[in-house]
């Protein structure tokens, strides 16, 4: 399954918002540098969705990302 995620990096506090079944807005404290924000977003998705296999498919350097979620 693929999901769309809009990320806000370097936010004052972290947040996780479900927009629809396959779309999320996530804010992270990490800066968008060296993949730190992407790593934190992946950790948050794993925790919130209770999934182990979460991979970034596209959007490594943009705020709009597509992740693959596998069981």
C-alpha positions in Angstrom: 0.0 0.0 0.0 1.2 3.5 -0.8 0.6 6.6 1.4 1.1 10.3 0.8 2.8 12.3 3.4 3.3 16.1 3.6 6.2 16.8 6.0 7.1 20.0 7.8 10.7 19.8 9.0 12.3 21.9 11.8 8.9 22.3 13.5 8.7 23.5 17.1 6.8 20.4 18.1 6.1 17.1 16.5 2.6 16.2 15.2 0.9 13.4 13.3 -2.4 14.1 11.5 -4.4 11.7 9.4 -6.0 13.6 6.5 -7.5 10.5 4.8 -7.0 6.8 4.7 -3.8 7.2 2.6 -2.7 10.8 3.4 -1.0 12.2 6.4 0.5 15.5 7.6 3.6 15.1 9.9 5.7 17.7 11.6 9.1 16.8 13.0 11.7 18.7 15.0 14.7 17.4 12.9 16.0 19.6 10.1 15.7 18.6 6.5 19.4 17.9 6.2 21.3 14.6 5.7 18.0 12.7 5.7 17.3 13.4 9.4 13.7 14.5 8.9 13.0 11.5 6.6 14.4 9.1 9.2 12.2 10.6 11.9 9.1 10.5 9.7 9.8 6.8 8.9 10.0 6.1 12.7 6.8 8.0 13.4 4.9 6.1 10.6 6.2 2.7 11.9 5.0 3.6 15.4 1.6 5.2 14.5 0.6 2.5 11.9 2.1 -0.5 13.8 4.1 -1.6 10.7 7.7 -2.8 10.5 8.3 -2.3 6.7 8.0 1.4 5.9 10.0 2.7 2.9 10.4 6.1 1.3 9.5 5.7 -2.4 9.7 9.2 -3.7 10.2 12.8 -2.4 13.5 12.4 -0.6 14.2 16.2 -1.0 10.7 17.6 -1.2 8.0 18.1 1.5 5.5 15.8 -0.4 6.5 12.2 -0.1 5.2 8.8 -1.0 5.9 5.9 1.4 5.3 2.1 0.8 3.7 0.3 3.8 4.0 -3.5 3.8 2.7 -6.0 6.3 
